[in-house]
Amino acid sequence: MIDVHRLENENEESFIWRLGQAKDSGLLDIDWNGVADLINREFREDESQYRTEAAYRKCYQQAKRFFEAGVFNELSEDKYFNELQIQKQSLEKEKVKTRDERNELKRILREEARKESYKEQILRSISEYQTTPLSYDESKQFTGILKTDNDIICTFFDVHTGLEVDNYFNTFNENVLRSRINRYLDKILEVQLRHSSENINIILSELVSGVIHLALRIENNQNLIEQFLTITDYISQFLSELSYHFENVNVFVCPGNHSRLHEKKENNMRGENMDLLAIPYLQAKLQNFRNVKFHENTIDSSIAIFSVRGQKIFSVHGDKDELNTIVQKLTMYVGMKPDIIYTGHRHTNAMMTSYDTKVIQAGCFSGGADEYCMDKRLRNRPEQIISVITDNGLDCIYDVKL
């Protein structure tokens, strides 16, 4: 005899299967009408919901057919459990991947929002700065006749405005920077008088100290926007004075690594550099000076390319290039071979020749003896380069100590 009542935790399908098996084995001596009556009483309180014997019999016969075919033997309980575990693990993996992708997307969107906010803040601060265009003083204009065979190229590299240094090797702040710019201007005019140079070309690079590492943040006495406004004010006066002595003053920019907007270079998008803002800002400041001309980089924002007396000139900051390969890499990259390349970044004046291309390296205005450089046992005097260019190429170089 078997228990014809529903067992604890036994569902309807299990009850039908147990009674059907008992009937087939002879342990339950009733027909399917009797079986149906047992099932209805155990699972249905309302008699109107009672089912006929056919509903239960057909259900049992269908399950019995699958059982006898060996379906349930092939998919044993252990195997079924393993399959469920594998599926569960796969679902967990997909959940983790989805969560990681969602978190990464949020991180990217957050970084992009910060970049846009930071750029908007800088642009808004500069646009709101009350700047007045400089007035052109016609009484200072050179009215003589220049008959000359040369032009000048002057570097204005690694200025590091905003940095404040006061140690055994170096003193640097805004007042010292202004004094060094004035001495540089005097030296340029001395060279111009000696050679009767007609035009001057100024290459600007790394105008601000920036925020690219902790030591700079500590030594800076101005924020990034204040650094930019200070140096552009100095440069506008510097260029205005040059305009009275030269036929044309051409200005170029090759952005430096200190001037990028973000501390980590991998977070900095191409073109997000304070140096590149100098051109439109100075252009507005010097709009009354018709012989001061500003040139934007067209092939690559990090490379200034121009021509002086028929000589092809390239200028880069130097943080992306090595001196022993710079000629080959820039030639292959741009698709033309330069006659002269100007670079900086290493804070020392130098020159080398690669095949017949002259590579001229410029020093820095700040002097290089800040905490970061001293920690690496690096220092040098503040210096820049003045080059005299003729139709035959580089005629001479002035190693200008500031």
Secondary structure, DSSP 8 states (H G I E B T S, - for coil): ----S--TT--HHHHHHHHHHHHHHTSS---HHHHHHHHHHHH-SSGGG---HHHHHHHHHHHHHHHHTTHHHHS-HHHHHHHHHHHHHHHHHHHHHHHHHHHHHHHHHHHHHHHHHHHHHHHHHHHHS--------GGG---S----SEEEEEEEE---BTB-EESSS-EESHHHHHHHHHHHHHHHHHHHHHHT---EEEEEE--B--SSSHHHHHHBSS-HHHHHHHHHHHHHHHHHHHHTTSS-EEEEE---GGGBSSSSGGG--TT-BHHHHHHHHHHHHTTT-TTEEE---SSBTTBEEEEETTEEEEE--STT--TTTHHHHHHHHHSS--SEEEE-SSSS-EEEEETTEEEEE---SS-S-SHHHHHTT-----EEEEEEEETTEEEEEEEEE-
